[in-house]
Amino acid sequence: MDPINAMQEYEQAALNAIQEADSSETLEAVRIEYLGKKKGQLKELQSLLGKVEKEQKPIVGKQFNEVKTRVSLALEERKVLLDKPRAALDQLD
């Protein structure tokens, strides 16, 4: 599989899963599935980098890092939104 296409598919799937997460627990499962260090899809995607031609590695590596950053940021933003109602309830008590 072409690493560029794989990264685009990964990013789209991860961002969709993050947006669909409706609880902190679900979001954590999404984080593990997409960003997990042992079995996450990011690890599989990273293994494709070894198959890229030498001249393309800087370009593909940069894109990999950008995708990882965007997915991580989206995850953090969603976490804040999901935790917000809980924080508001805690203040009422």
C-alpha positions in Angstrom: 0.0 0.0 0.0 1.2 3.5 -0.8 2.3 5.2 2.5 0.7 8.6 1.5 -2.7 7.0 0.8 -2.4 4.9 3.9 -1.7 8.1 6.0 -4.7 9.9 4.5 -7.0 7.0 5.2 -5.6 6.6 8.7 -6.1 10.3 9.5 -9.7 10.4 8.1 -10.7 7.2 10.0 -9.0 8.4 13.2 -10.7 11.9 13.0 -14.1 10.3 12.4 -13.7 7.9 15.3 -12.6 10.8 17.6 -15.7 12.9 16.6 -18.0 9.9 17.1 -16.7 9.2 20.6 -19.4 10.2 23.1 -17.6 9.4 26.4 -14.2 9.6 27.9 -14.1 5.8 27.9 -14.9 5.5 24.2 -12.3 8.2 23.5 -9.7 6.3 25.4 -10.5 3.2 23.3 -10.1 5.3 20.1 -6.8 6.6 21.4 -5.5 3.1 22.0 -6.7 1.9 18.6 -5.2 4.7 16.6 -2.2 6.0 18.7 -1.4 2.9 20.9 2.3 2.2 21.1 2.0 -1.6 21.0 -0.9 -2.4 18.7 -2.2 0.9 17.4 -2.7 1.6 13.8 -0.1 4.3 14.0 2.5 1.6 14.7 1.4 -0.2 11.5 1.6 3.0 9.6 5.1 3.7 10.9 6.2 0.3 9.6 5.4 1.5 6.1 8.0 4.2 6.4 10.7 1.6 6.1 9.5 0.7 2.7 9.7 4.2 1.3 12.5 5.0 -1.2 15.4 6.9 0.4 14.7 10.1 -1.6 11.1 10.1 -0.4 11.7 9.5 3.3 12.1 13.1 4.4 8.8 14.0 2.7 6.9 11.0 3.9 8.4 11.2 7.4 7.3 14.8 7.7 3.8 14.0 6.5 3.7 11.1 9.0 4.6 13.5 11.9 2.0 16.0 10.7 -0.7 13.4 10.6 0.2 12.1 14.1 0.2 15.7 15.5 -3.3 16.5 13.9 -4.8 13.2 15.3 -3.2 13.8 18.7 -4.5 17.4 18.9 -8.0 16.3 17.8 -8.0 13.7 20.5 -7.0 16.3 23.1 -9.6 18.8 22.0 -12.3 16.1 22.1 -11.2 15.0 25.6 -11.6 18.6 26.8 -15.1 18.8 25.4 -16.1 15.4 26.9 -14.7 16.3 30.3 -16.3 19.8 30.3 -19.8 18.7 31.4 -18.3 16.6 34.1 -16.2 19.5 35.4 -19.3 21.8 35.3 -21.2 19.2 37.4 -18.3 19.0 39.9 -18.5 22.8 40.4 -22.2 22.6 41.2 -21.5 20.2 44.1 
